[in-house]
Amino acid sequence: MIIGILTRNPAGWASSRLIETASKLGYKPHPFRFRDIVVSFGSGELKVYAKGLNVIDNVDAVIVRPIGRSSLEQAIYRLDILYTLQDYGVKLFNKPLAIERCVDKYRSLYILNMHGIPVPKTIVSESPGLTYNHIPLLGTKNVVIKPVFGSRGHGSTRLRLRDKDVLWEVIHSLAFTRHVLYVQEYLSHGGRDIRAFVVGDRIIAAMYREAPGMWKTNISQGAKPVPIKRLEPEIEELVLKTTKILECEIAGVDILMVNDKPYVLEVNSQPGWRGIQSVTKVDIAKEIIEYVVKMVKA
């Protein structure tokens, strides 16, 4: 069985572990990048080559790692490639629909909210004036402005409503540079949140991300991973319901607890696991490869 690893960096920590683990388990990994792909079609025929291999005819499944920085044209094209492979029978993990939903904070949280999943109160607009005037509806003294597309906390800014001049300038600056204005209530969490790692219909590992005195709890920005031996049943149910709604088979789900109430902050459909791997005995790369193989054989 050939398992494709579609990644921006085959030598990256997570990708290299998938490649190594697939080999150890007796499967042939085929790592490639989007820029390694060429699509050829016409006269009713289509081929997708990646590093000299026709993916459609030879690769049984593809694990999709982060798409990476790209222009709008590149992002659309890359999703088009994923849909093309899916249309021609290649099993993708995750499927393009799940990736498309999760990479877009507005889309993912809108869908979750529509299904009754608790998410932070959010305002989204292209208009700085409308955004500024509607922020009081969030009902908090602080807000967080985030990029609609982004990860690891990059570009997220916490602002106080009393600093009206600063808030006004930030909103107008973002609008001037053609950004969508995505503003959420700030939920006080004491510098800790939960990351649950899901493969299929199971939570295989979970951790707290702790950053005392900080409001960002991303491992990449200095938070420390702390193991969770077992999540509360209510949290487990929420996590699995969330991934099922978004049709995400491999995911990192971020949960914030505020006054004993859980909120889903984000769902990462192409999660890294270096931090959580450091506090769990579960071999996450092995769990992913074995799940992919099971689904291919199903």
TADA-V267650 format. One record per residue. N is the residue number from 1. RES is the residue in one letter. PSI is psi in radians with two decimals (NA if undefined). OMEGA is omega in whole degrees, 0 to 359 (999 if undefined). D_CENTER is the distance of its C-alpha to the mean C-alpha in whole Angstrom. Layout:
# TADA-V267650
n: {N/N}
res: {RES/RES}
psi: {PSI/PSI}
omega: {OMEGA/OMEGA}
d_center: {D_CENTER/D_CENTER}
This chain:
# TADA-V267650
n: {1/2/3/4/5/6/7/8/9/10/11/12/13/14/15/16/17/18/19/20/21/22/23/24/25/26/27/28/29/30/31/32/33/34/35/36/37/38/39/40/41/42/43/44/45/46/47/48/49/50/51/52/53/54/55/56/57/58/59/60/61/62/63/64/65/66/67/68/69/70/71/72/73/74/75/76/77/78/79/80/81/82/83/84/85/86/87/88/89/90/91/92/93/94/95/96/97/98/99/100/101/102/103/104/105/106/107/108/109/110/111/112/113/114/115/116/117/118/119/120/121/122/123/124/125/126/127/128/129/130/131/132/133/134/135/136/137/138/139/140/141/142/143/144/145/146/147/148/149/150/151/152/153/154/155/156/157/158/159/160/161/162/163/164/165/166/167/168/169/170/171/172/173/174/175/176/177/178/179/180/181/182/183/184/185/186/187/188/189/190/191/192/193/194/195/196/197/198/199/200/201/202/203/204/205/206/207/208/209/210/211/212/213/214/215/216/217/218/219/220/221/222/223/224/225/226/227/228/229/230/231/232/233/234/235/236/237/238/239/240/241/242/243/244/245/246/247/248/249/250/251/252/253/254/255/256/257/258/259/260/261/262/263/264/265/266/267/268/269/270/271/272/273/274/275/276/277/278/279/280/281/282/283/284/285/286/287/288/289/290/291/292/293/294/295/296/297/298}
res: {M/I/I/G/I/L/T/R/N/P/A/G/W/A/S/S/R/L/I/E/T/A/S/K/L/G/Y/K/P/H/P/F/R/F/R/D/I/V/V/S/F/G/S/G/E/L/K/V/Y/A/K/G/L/N/V/I/D/N/V/D/A/V/I/V/R/P/I/G/R/S/S/L/E/Q/A/I/Y/R/L/D/I/L/Y/T/L/Q/D/Y/G/V/K/L/F/N/K/P/L/A/I/E/R/C/V/D/K/Y/R/S/L/Y/I/L/N/M/H/G/I/P/V/P/K/T/I/V/S/E/S/P/G/L/T/Y/N/H/I/P/L/L/G/T/K/N/V/V/I/K/P/V/F/G/S/R/G/H/G/S/T/R/L/R/L/R/D/K/D/V/L/W/E/V/I/H/S/L/A/F/T/R/H/V/L/Y/V/Q/E/Y/L/S/H/G/G/R/D/I/R/A/F/V/V/G/D/R/I/I/A/A/M/Y/R/E/A/P/G/M/W/K/T/N/I/S/Q/G/A/K/P/V/P/I/K/R/L/E/P/E/I/E/E/L/V/L/K/T/T/K/I/L/E/C/E/I/A/G/V/D/I/L/M/V/N/D/K/P/Y/V/L/E/V/N/S/Q/P/G/W/R/G/I/Q/S/V/T/K/V/D/I/A/K/E/I/I/E/Y/V/V/K/M/V/K/A}
psi: {2.33/2.21/2.04/2.45/1.74/1.90/2.63/-0.36/1.71/-0.38/-0.04/2.78/-0.94/-0.78/-0.73/-0.58/-0.64/-0.75/-0.84/-0.75/-0.73/-0.75/-0.77/-0.56/0.03/0.27/2.80/1.95/2.51/1.51/2.41/2.82/2.88/-0.61/-0.13/-0.10/2.42/2.30/2.32/2.18/2.79/2.71/0.59/0.02/2.68/2.40/2.50/1.90/2.43/1.96/0.78/-0.02/2.33/1.85/-0.74/-0.69/-0.36/-0.42/2.26/-0.57/2.72/2.19/2.13/2.00/3.11/2.38/-0.56/3.03/2.39/2.77/2.96/-0.73/-0.76/-0.73/-0.77/-0.76/-0.73/-0.69/-0.65/-0.72/-0.77/-0.76/-0.65/-0.85/-0.73/-0.75/-0.55/0.30/0.05/2.26/2.25/2.47/1.76/2.88/2.72/-0.58/-0.77/-0.73/-0.77/-0.68/-0.83/-0.53/-0.31/1.84/-0.70/-0.87/-0.80/-0.80/-0.55/-0.81/-0.77/-0.76/-0.68/-0.49/0.23/0.20/2.27/2.15/2.81/2.59/2.37/2.51/2.34/2.31/2.84/-0.23/2.09/-0.65/-0.83/-0.71/-0.86/-0.74/-0.44/-0.17/-0.67/-0.38/-0.34/-0.42/0.44/2.83/-0.31/2.60/2.82/2.18/2.21/2.69/2.48/-0.65/2.18/2.87/3.00/0.34/0.00/2.30/-0.12/2.34/2.32/2.27/2.56/2.39/-0.47/-0.38/1.17/-0.69/-0.75/-0.80/-0.79/-0.78/-0.70/-0.81/-0.79/-0.64/-0.73/-0.75/-0.67/-0.59/0.37/0.56/2.54/2.42/1.96/1.86/2.29/2.69/2.52/2.13/2.04/2.15/0.04/0.40/0.52/2.39/-3.08/2.35/2.12/2.31/2.09/2.34/2.04/-2.18/0.46/2.52/1.93/-0.31/2.69/2.68/2.75/2.53/1.97/2.27/1.32/2.33/-0.02/2.72/-0.31/2.33/0.45/2.35/-0.65/-0.29/0.33/-0.08/2.66/2.36/2.36/2.20/2.56/2.03/-0.68/2.28/2.69/2.50/-0.66/-0.70/-0.74/-0.84/-0.74/-0.77/-0.86/-0.61/-0.68/-0.83/-0.57/-0.73/-0.74/-0.04/0.72/2.07/-0.53/2.10/2.66/2.09/2.21/2.18/2.37/2.31/2.17/2.00/0.78/0.18/2.26/2.50/2.39/2.08/-0.74/2.70/2.13/2.03/-0.08/1.03/2.54/2.87/0.39/-0.77/-0.87/-0.50/-0.50/-0.23/0.30/2.60/-0.17/2.28/1.71/-0.73/-0.71/-0.74/-0.71/-0.85/-0.77/-0.63/-0.77/-0.81/-0.76/-0.75/-0.58/-0.70/-0.26/NA}
omega: {178/179/178/174/182/190/177/182/180/180/179/187/183/182/181/178/175/180/181/183/178/179/181/181/175/179/182/177/176/180/176/181/178/181/174/188/168/181/179/178/181/181/177/181/178/176/176/181/174/183/174/181/174/187/185/184/191/185/184/181/178/172/186/174/185/182/176/180/183/172/177/180/179/181/179/179/181/174/176/179/180/177/179/180/178/179/182/168/177/179/183/179/5/175/185/179/180/179/181/180/189/181/182/184/180/184/184/182/175/181/180/178/180/180/175/177/181/178/178/173/189/173/180/180/170/185/178/180/179/179/182/182/183/181/178/179/179/174/179/179/180/177/176/176/185/168/178/176/180/181/177/177/181/177/179/184/177/182/177/182/181/176/189/181/180/180/180/182/179/181/181/179/178/179/181/179/172/175/169/182/185/188/180/170/175/179/182/188/177/177/179/170/183/169/176/182/186/171/184/180/181/168/186/179/178/179/163/169/188/178/183/179/180/178/174/183/179/177/181/180/171/178/181/177/178/186/170/182/179/177/173/181/180/180/178/180/180/181/183/176/180/181/178/179/182/180/184/184/175/189/166/183/182/183/176/178/178/182/178/176/180/174/173/180/187/174/181/182/178/191/166/182/180/180/184/177/182/182/177/177/179/176/189/178/179/178/181/182/181/177/180/181/179/182/177/183/184/999}
d_center: {27/25/21/19/17/15/14/15/17/19/20/17/17/14/15/19/19/18/21/23/22/23/26/27/27/29/26/26/23/23/20/20/18/18/21/23/23/26/26/30/31/34/37/35/33/30/29/26/26/24/27/30/28/28/25/26/29/28/24/23/20/17/14/11/10/8/11/12/14/16/18/18/20/18/15/17/19/16/15/18/19/16/18/21/21/20/23/25/24/21/19/15/12/10/13/12/12/9/7/10/9/5/6/9/9/13/12/10/12/15/15/14/17/19/19/20/17/18/16/17/20/19/21/20/22/23/27/27/30/29/26/28/31/28/26/29/28/25/28/27/28/25/22/19/18/15/14/12/10/9/7/10/12/14/16/15/19/21/24/27/29/32/32/32/33/30/28/30/29/26/25/28/26/23/25/27/25/23/20/19/20/17/19/18/21/21/20/23/21/23/21/19/16/15/12/12/11/12/13/15/17/17/16/17/16/16/17/17/16/20/21/24/25/22/20/17/15/13/14/15/17/19/18/20/18/21/21/21/23/23/21/23/23/22/19/18/19/17/14/15/16/13/11/14/14/11/12/10/12/9/7/7/8/10/13/16/20/22/26/25/22/19/16/13/11/7/5/2/4/5/6/9/12/15/15/15/17/20/20/20/23/21/20/16/17/20/18/16/19/21/19/18/22/23/21/23/26/26}
